[in-house]
Amino acid sequence: MFRIHSERPDDADEVELLFDLTFGPGRTALSSYRLREGVAPLAGLCCVARDEFDALVGAVRFWPVVVGVRARPAVLLGPIAVHPTRHGEGLGALLMMEGLSRARDAGWRCALLVGDAPYYRRFGFDKLEGVEMPPPTNPDRVLGLDLEPGAWAGVTGLVERDA
């Protein structure tokens, strides 16, 4: 049993510990973190999951970014983490779908992430042609999802922080 709710300020330390446990303390060296520096996560979209003992067992964050010369607003999904003792229970999918639903409801038109296409394809994500994350990001791992039909059509260029 899980309770999913918006991330609150008092969840932040536990969320950071979960991300460190899941990805290692070197995670902040990844290029996607350059897009997060100095930018607050989208509080209404970020979610946490707690179990029946009130232990934090999952978290997902979303960040505002802009893409290309026309500065198309998009949400950057990630990181998303589930405590290792709760893997395989579908919690990551629930957190992601909840956050994406919130993004859609808030009027965001498109979402992107850096991840494995075979895994994220089942959620509707596809490789974004011509959309570039800061190096060194493998372009085959830059994936997008239309939150509104056709939102990614014709969008190309560099992904940058939304300051």
N, C-alpha and C positions, 0 to 999 in steps of 0.2 A: 504494500500500500504506500502511495506517495501523495504528497500535497505539493502542487506546483503553484508558486505565487511570484509576483514581481520581486526582483532583487531589491532589498532595502539596504540602506547604508550600514546597518549593523551586520549584514551578511558578508560584507566586502572582504574581511580578513579570512573568513572560512573559504570563500570562493577562490581567493588567491592561493591558499594552501592546497585546495583541490586541483587547481590548474598546475601548480608546481609538482604535486604528486603524479598527475597524469602525464604532463609533458616535460617535466624536469625544469630546474631553475634556469637553464639556458634558453628557455622558450622565448624570452624577450629579445633575443638576438635575431629572431626571424624577421624577414622583411615586412610582413604584415603588421608587425608591431610599430614600424615607422609611421603607419597610417593612424595609429591609436595614440601616439605620444601627444600629450597636451590637449587631447580631445576627450570630453566626457562620453561614456557609453550612453546609449539611448535608454534611459531609465525605464520608460514604459514598456520597452520590448524585452529587456533582460529578465531572465527567469531563473529561479532556483527550485530544486526539488528537495523535500525533506521526508524522511521516512517516519514510521510510527513512533520512533524514539526521539524525533526532532533532530536527527543527525542530517547534515547536508550531504546528499548523495549525488547531486547533479547540478550543473549550472550551464547557462548559455548567455553570451553577451552579443550585442549588436552595436555597430558604430556607424556614424554618418560618414560617407565618402562622396566624392564627385568623380565623374568619369569623362575624359575627353575635353576637347576645346569648348564644347557647349556646356560643360560642367553639369552633366546629368546627375542628379542626386540619386544615391543608392544606399542600401544598408549592407554593411559588411558583416556577415555572420561569422562569429568565432571570437574567442575560442568556445568550444563546447566540450564539456567533460562529464564523465560519469565515474563515480568511485569504483575502483577495480573490483570490489566485492559485489557490485551490483551490475556488472557487465552482462549482456545477453538478455536483459529483462525488457528491452524496448524503451528504456527511459530516455536515452539520447534522442530517439526519434520523437518522443512525446514533447520534450523540451524544445526541439527545433521547430516542430509543427506549431506549438503554442506561440513561440516567438514570431514565426512567419505570419501567423494569423493576426497577431497584434500589429505587425508591420502593415499588413494589408488594410486592416481596420483604421490605422492611423494615416492612411493615404500614401504610403510609400509605393512606388511603382515597380521597383526592381531590387533584387537582392543578389549578392555575390559572395563567394567564398573561395578559399584555396583548399582543395581536397581531392579525393579519389573519385573520378567520374563513375566507375562502376557502382560504388556505394551510393553516391548522392543522386544518381540518375533516377532511382526509385522514388525520390521526392520531387522530381521534375527539373532538377538542375542539369544543364548542358554546358559543354565547353563554349566559352565566349571567344569568338574569333575577333582579333583586332583589339581586344581589351588587355592592357598590360599592367600587371602589378609591378611594384618596385622590384628591381633585381636583388638577389638572384632567385626569382620565382619561375618554376617550370610552367610555361604557357599552357601545357596540357592540363594543368591542375587548376586553372582559373575558370570557375564555373559560375553560371548565372541562372536565375529563375525570374520569369516574368510574374510579378505580383498583380499586374494588370496586363491583359493580352497585348502582345506586341511591344512591350516596354523596352526591350533590348534591341529591337530592330534598328539597324543603322548606327548603333552606338559603338564608337571605337575611340581608342586613345588611352592615355595613362590614368590609372586610378590614383587619386590624391586625397589628402586629408581634407575634410570639410571644416575649415577653421571658423 
